[in-house]
């Protein structure tokens, strides 16, 4: 599976935890690419009418996600979206709407989206339960919420510490311990899987979900 990653020169860092350049840096780019491939596989062959990427960061995933929907929306807590119009022009994305909003509380309409995607986002959200309640509000009855989240893992923590020079617990707190449980309490699980599938249940690195409203 080939993922459309934009030219790095069309992106810009939007905040302290926006590590978009990891997608182009050996060897961590392979972990990054795994996440995107897993999301695309969970989206399937269906073309969605409206799709929201929550926590879009620099927009590195937008060109690929735009291939899977008619209208793409993106939100994040930062306001550094000045490069997005050029990104969209370069990749012929005709209907893109990026805005400064926290996924904990948005201005989107009830049941607006056919799909919501969040890639390594929920572990940074101050109130995960509030975010999940909001996602349920803006997701259509038959819509899908697709996410991939890091779990506490010595393997992953080694790479994160190596590339950020920070302890993962300083960035995530205890969120990685609770996010999976909250997802399964709030949604119906259609698909769930692990990076390193054979031993992922015992030593999870990333856990991915395809979820529906209960």
C-alpha positions as CSV (number, residue, x, y, z in Angstrom):
1,X,0.0,0.0,0.0
2,X,1.4,3.4,-1.0
3,X,0.5,6.4,1.1
4,X,0.6,9.9,-0.4
5,X,2.9,11.9,1.8
6,X,3.3,15.6,0.9
7,X,6.5,17.4,0.0
8,X,8.1,18.2,3.3
9,X,8.6,21.8,2.1
10,X,4.8,22.3,2.0
11,X,4.5,21.6,5.7
12,X,5.4,23.6,8.8
13,X,5.7,22.8,12.5
14,X,2.6,23.9,14.3
15,X,3.4,23.2,17.9
16,X,5.7,21.5,20.4
17,X,4.3,18.0,19.8
18,X,4.0,18.3,16.0
19,X,6.7,15.9,14.8
20,X,5.7,15.9,11.1
21,X,9.4,15.6,10.1
22,X,9.5,12.1,11.6
23,X,7.6,10.9,8.6
24,X,10.7,11.6,6.5
25,X,13.4,10.5,8.9
26,X,14.9,7.0,9.0
27,X,14.1,4.7,10.8
28,X,11.2,6.2,12.7
29,X,9.4,7.0,9.4
30,X,8.5,3.3,9.2
31,X,6.5,3.5,12.5
32,X,4.8,6.7,11.3
33,X,4.0,5.1,7.9
34,X,2.5,2.0,9.7
35,X,0.0,4.2,11.5
36,X,-1.2,5.9,8.2
37,X,-1.4,2.5,6.4
38,X,-3.5,1.1,9.2
39,X,-5.9,4.0,9.1
40,X,-6.3,3.7,5.3
41,X,-6.9,0.0,5.6
42,X,-9.6,0.6,8.2
43,X,-11.3,3.2,6.0
44,X,-11.6,0.6,3.3
45,X,-12.6,1.2,-0.3
46,X,-15.6,3.3,0.5
47,X,-15.5,7.0,-0.4
48,X,-17.0,9.0,2.5
49,X,-19.0,12.2,1.9
50,X,-17.6,14.1,4.9
51,X,-14.5,13.2,6.9
52,X,-12.9,15.0,9.8
53,X,-9.3,14.6,10.9
54,X,-9.1,15.5,14.5
55,X,-5.7,16.8,15.6
56,X,-4.4,17.3,12.0
57,X,-1.1,19.0,13.1
58,X,0.7,20.2,10.0
59,X,-1.7,18.4,7.7
60,X,0.7,15.7,6.7
61,X,-2.1,13.2,6.3
62,X,-4.6,15.5,4.6
63,X,-3.6,14.7,0.9
64,X,-4.0,11.0,1.5
65,X,-7.3,11.3,3.5
66,X,-8.7,13.6,0.8
67,X,-8.6,10.7,-1.6
68,X,-11.1,8.9,0.6
69,X,-13.8,11.6,0.8
70,X,-15.7,14.3,-1.0
71,X,-15.2,17.0,1.7
72,X,-12.4,16.9,4.2
73,X,-12.4,18.8,7.5
74,X,-9.5,19.3,9.8
75,X,-9.2,20.7,13.3
76,X,-6.5,21.3,15.9
77,X,-5.8,23.5,18.8
78,X,-3.2,25.5,17.0
79,X,-3.9,28.4,14.5
80,X,-1.0,27.8,12.1
81,X,-3.0,26.9,9.0
82,X,-1.5,29.5,6.7
83,X,0.3,26.8,4.6
84,X,-2.8,24.6,4.1
85,X,-4.3,26.5,1.1
86,X,-1.0,25.9,-0.8
87,X,-0.9,22.3,0.3
88,X,-4.5,21.8,-1.1
89,X,-3.7,23.6,-4.3
90,X,-0.6,21.4,-4.9
91,X,-2.6,18.2,-4.4
92,X,-5.8,19.4,-6.0
93,X,-7.9,19.1,-2.8
94,X,-11.0,21.1,-3.8
95,X,-13.1,21.0,-0.6
96,X,-11.0,21.3,2.6
97,X,-12.0,23.1,5.8
98,X,-9.3,23.6,8.5
99,X,-10.1,25.4,11.7
100,X,-8.7,26.0,15.2
101,X,-10.8,23.8,17.5
102,X,-10.2,21.3,20.2
103,X,-11.9,18.0,19.7
104,X,-13.2,18.3,23.2
105,X,-15.6,21.0,22.0
106,X,-16.3,21.9,18.4
107,X,-18.7,24.0,16.4
108,X,-19.6,21.2,14.0
109,X,-23.2,20.2,13.7
110,X,-24.8,17.2,15.3
111,X,-24.1,14.1,13.1
112,X,-22.1,16.0,10.5
113,X,-19.5,13.5,9.6
114,X,-19.5,10.1,8.0
115,X,-16.0,9.4,9.3
116,X,-13.7,10.9,12.0
117,X,-10.0,10.0,12.1
118,X,-7.6,10.6,14.9
119,X,-3.9,9.6,14.6
120,X,-2.0,9.6,17.9
121,X,-4.2,12.4,19.2
122,X,-6.3,11.3,22.2
123,X,-3.2,10.7,24.4
124,X,-2.6,14.5,24.2
125,X,-6.2,15.5,25.0
126,X,-6.7,16.8,28.6
127,X,-10.1,15.3,28.9
128,X,-10.4,12.1,26.8
129,X,-14.0,11.4,27.9
130,X,-15.1,14.8,26.8
131,X,-13.5,14.4,23.5
132,X,-15.2,11.0,22.9
133,X,-18.5,12.5,23.9
134,X,-18.0,15.2,21.3
135,X,-17.0,12.7,18.6
136,X,-20.2,10.8,19.2
137,X,-22.2,14.0,18.9
138,X,-20.7,15.0,15.5
139,X,-20.6,11.5,14.0
140,X,-23.5,10.2,12.0
141,X,-25.5,7.3,13.2
142,X,-23.8,4.9,10.8
143,X,-20.5,6.8,10.8
144,X,-17.1,5.4,11.8
145,X,-14.5,6.6,14.2
146,X,-11.0,5.3,13.3
147,X,-8.1,5.9,15.5
148,X,-4.7,4.6,16.4
149,X,-3.1,5.2,19.8
150,X,0.2,4.5,21.4
151,X,0.3,2.2,24.4
152,X,2.9,2.1,27.2
153,X,5.7,0.1,25.6
154,X,9.4,-0.1,26.2
155,X,10.0,-0.4,22.5
156,X,8.0,2.7,21.6
157,X,9.3,4.7,24.6
158,X,12.9,4.0,23.5
159,X,12.2,5.6,20.1
160,X,10.2,8.5,21.6
161,X,12.9,9.3,24.1
162,X,15.6,9.1,21.4
163,X,13.8,11.5,19.1
164,X,12.2,13.9,21.5
165,X,14.9,14.0,24.3
166,X,11.9,13.8,26.7
167,X,10.4,11.1,28.8
168,X,7.1,9.8,27.2
169,X,5.3,10.1,30.5
170,X,6.2,13.8,30.5
171,X,4.2,14.2,27.3
172,X,1.4,11.7,27.8
173,X,1.0,11.5,31.5
174,X,-1.2,8.4,32.3
175,X,-3.4,8.8,29.2
176,X,-1.9,5.8,27.4
177,X,-3.2,3.5,30.2
178,X,-6.8,4.7,30.0
179,X,-7.5,5.6,26.4
180,X,-8.2,2.1,25.2
181,X,-10.6,1.4,28.0
182,X,-12.5,4.6,27.4
183,X,-12.8,3.9,23.7
184,X,-14.3,0.5,24.3
185,X,-16.7,1.9,26.9
186,X,-18.0,4.7,24.6
187,X,-18.2,2.9,21.2
188,X,-19.0,-0.4,19.6
189,X,-15.7,-2.0,18.5
190,X,-15.9,-3.2,14.8
191,X,-12.2,-3.9,14.5
192,X,-9.3,-3.8,16.9
193,X,-5.7,-4.7,16.3
194,X,-2.1,-4.2,17.4
195,X,1.2,-3.3,16.0
196,X,3.3,-6.5,16.3
197,X,0.1,-8.5,16.1
198,X,1.5,-11.8,17.3
199,X,2.6,-10.4,20.7
200,X,0.6,-7.1,20.6
201,X,-1.8,-8.1,23.3
202,X,1.0,-8.7,25.8
203,X,3.4,-6.0,24.5
204,X,1.4,-3.4,22.7
205,X,3.1,-0.6,20.8
206,X,0.1,0.9,18.9
207,X,-3.5,-0.2,19.1
208,X,-5.9,0.6,16.3
209,X,-9.7,0.8,16.3
210,X,-12.6,1.0,13.9
211,X,-15.5,2.1,16.0
212,X,-19.2,2.9,15.7
213,X,-21.7,4.7,17.9
214,X,-23.4,2.3,20.3
